[in-house]
Amino acid sequence: MKLITFLGALLLSLQAQAFDLQQLSDQLAKPSVIHGSFIQEKHLRALPQPLVSKGTFVLAKDHGLLWLLKTPLQQDYRISAQGIARRDANGWQLLPNKSAGAEQNRLFLAVLQGDSSGLQRDFELQLQGEARQWKLTLIPRSLLLKQVFTQINIDGGELVQKIELLETQGDSTVLRMQDSSAGQPLSDAEQHDFAQ
């Protein structure tokens, strides 16, 4: 009888401690602003070495994402509910929503903001780990996404640390989010960039 009681208590405690998608969503949605740097590696089958780009990012809960590419060229992007904008000499210019990267960027924003309900529409989600160290695998549901991705792997802890996009034709993209912190509010310049 004691063994059954012990096993019952153990099972209940394991169920209570299980890390689920809702907890992950809540965890990623907590910070109102995240600043960090990134390294992006684009692995193309035709090239022996990956194409590497570096920069910084600002993710603001109610505004979107500033993606500030520093090398190999300097280019600033803003991803928000309105779409993707690129900064040029005349300021922020909204890009056509039909661009090939628009869907990928919408998914990227959903991942960083912890929008699991949005992701569940398009992907089967498989979560492993715990709050301090987890891995989320996204398997495409729609025919359109299946033509682009075989799967997407996301690793993280308190925040997203790495995103790996595996494409159907054998290419892949790895994004490493480095030095991410959630303690600093938006600067005046960042507020201005989001308001444009």
C-alpha positions in Angstrom: 0.0 0.0 0.0 2.8 2.4 0.9 4.4 1.6 -2.5 1.2 2.5 -4.4 0.8 5.7 -2.4 4.4 6.6 -3.1 4.1 5.9 -6.8 0.9 7.9 -7.0 2.5 10.8 -5.3 5.5 10.5 -7.6 3.3 10.5 -10.7 1.4 13.5 -9.5 4.6 15.5 -8.8 6.0 14.6 -12.2 2.8 15.7 -13.9 2.9 19.0 -11.9 6.5 19.6 -12.9 6.0 18.8 -16.6 7.1 21.7 -18.8 4.4 22.3 -21.4 3.8 24.6 -24.4 1.6 27.0 -22.3 4.4 27.4 -19.7 6.9 28.0 -22.5 4.6 30.6 -24.1 4.2 32.4 -20.8 7.9 32.3 -20.2 8.8 33.8 -23.6 6.0 36.4 -23.4 7.1 37.8 -20.0 9.8 40.2 -21.0 8.4 43.4 -22.5 11.8 44.2 -24.2 14.7 41.9 -25.2 18.0 43.2 -26.5 20.8 41.0 -27.9 23.2 40.2 -30.7 22.9 37.4 -33.3 25.0 35.4 -35.6 23.2 34.0 -38.7 24.7 31.1 -40.7 23.1 30.3 -44.0 24.3 26.8 -45.2 23.8 26.3 -48.9 24.4 23.0 -50.5 26.3 24.6 -53.3 28.9 26.3 -51.0 31.5 24.7 -48.9 31.3 27.4 -46.2 28.2 29.0 -44.7 27.3 32.6 -45.4 27.7 34.4 -42.0 26.0 37.6 -41.0 26.0 39.4 -37.6 24.1 42.1 -35.9 21.9 43.1 -33.0 18.2 42.8 -32.4 15.5 44.4 -30.2 12.3 42.5 -29.5 9.5 44.7 -28.0 6.3 42.9 -27.0 3.8 45.5 -28.2 5.9 46.7 -31.2 7.7 43.9 -33.0 11.3 43.2 -33.9 14.2 45.4 -35.0 16.8 43.3 -36.8 19.9 45.4 -37.3 22.4 43.7 -39.6 26.0 44.9 -39.2 28.1 42.5 -41.3 28.8 41.7 -44.1 26.6 44.7 -45.0 24.7 47.1 -42.9 20.9 46.9 -43.2 18.1 47.5 -40.7 14.7 45.7 -40.8 11.6 46.1 -38.7 9.2 43.2 -38.4 5.8 44.0 -36.9 2.1 43.2 -37.3 2.1 45.7 -40.3 4.7 43.7 -42.1 8.4 43.9 -42.8 10.0 47.3 -43.3 13.6 48.1 -44.4 15.4 51.3 -43.6 16.9 53.3 -46.5 18.0 56.9 -47.0 14.3 58.0 -46.9 13.5 56.2 -43.7 11.5 53.0 -43.2 9.9 51.4 -46.3 7.3 48.7 -46.0 8.2 45.7 -48.2 5.6 43.8 -50.2 4.0 41.1 -48.1 4.3 38.6 -50.9 8.1 38.4 -50.6 9.5 34.9 -50.0 10.8 35.8 -46.6 7.6 37.4 -45.3 6.1 34.1 -44.0 9.5 33.1 -42.5 9.7 36.4 -40.7 6.2 36.1 -39.4 7.0 32.7 -38.0 10.3 34.1 -36.6 8.4 36.8 -34.7 5.9 34.3 -33.4 8.7 32.1 -32.1 10.5 34.9 -30.3 7.3 36.3 -28.8 6.2 32.9 -27.5 3.1 32.8 -29.6 2.5 29.0 -29.5 -1.2 29.3 -30.6 -0.1 31.0 -33.8 2.6 28.4 -34.4 0.1 25.5 -33.7 -1.9 26.6 -36.7 1.0 25.9 -39.0 3.1 23.3 -37.2 3.0 20.2 -35.1 4.9 21.3 -31.9 7.1 18.9 -29.9 8.6 20.3 -26.7 11.3 18.6 -24.6 13.1 19.7 -21.5 12.4 22.1 -18.8 12.2 25.9 -18.3 15.9 26.3 -17.9 16.8 24.2 -21.0 14.3 23.2 -23.6 14.0 22.3 -27.3 10.9 22.9 -29.4 10.6 21.1 -32.8 8.2 22.4 -35.4 7.0 20.1 -38.1 5.1 21.8 -40.9 1.4 21.0 -41.3 0.4 22.9 -44.5 1.5 21.9 -47.9 3.0 25.3 -48.5 5.3 25.1 -45.5 6.2 21.5 -46.2 7.5 22.7 -49.6 9.9 25.0 -47.8 10.8 23.4 -44.4 11.4 19.9 -43.2 11.4 21.1 -39.7 12.5 24.0 -37.4 14.4 23.4 -34.2 14.4 26.0 -31.4 16.6 25.8 -28.3 16.4 28.0 -25.3 16.4 28.7 -21.6 14.8 31.8 -20.2 14.9 33.2 -23.7 15.3 31.8 -27.2 19.0 31.0 -27.8 19.1 29.2 -31.2 16.8 28.7 -34.2 17.6 26.2 -36.9 15.6 26.2 -40.1 16.0 22.9 -42.1 14.8 23.4 -45.7 13.5 20.7 -48.0 16.2 21.2 -50.6 19.0 20.6 -48.1 19.9 24.2 -47.2 19.6 25.4 -43.6 19.8 28.5 -41.6 21.1 28.7 -38.0 20.4 31.8 -35.9 22.3 32.1 -32.6 20.9 34.7 -30.2 23.7 35.9 -28.0 24.0 38.1 -25.0 20.2 38.4 -24.8 18.9 40.4 -21.9 15.4 41.5 -20.8 16.3 44.2 -18.3 16.7 47.3 -20.4 13.7 49.4 -21.7 13.6 50.8 -25.3 15.9 53.7 -26.0 14.5 56.9 -27.5 15.9 55.9 -30.9 14.3 52.4 -30.7 11.0 53.9 -29.7 11.3 56.2 -32.7 12.1 53.3 -35.0 9.0 51.4 -33.9 6.8 54.5 -34.2 7.7 55.1 -37.9 
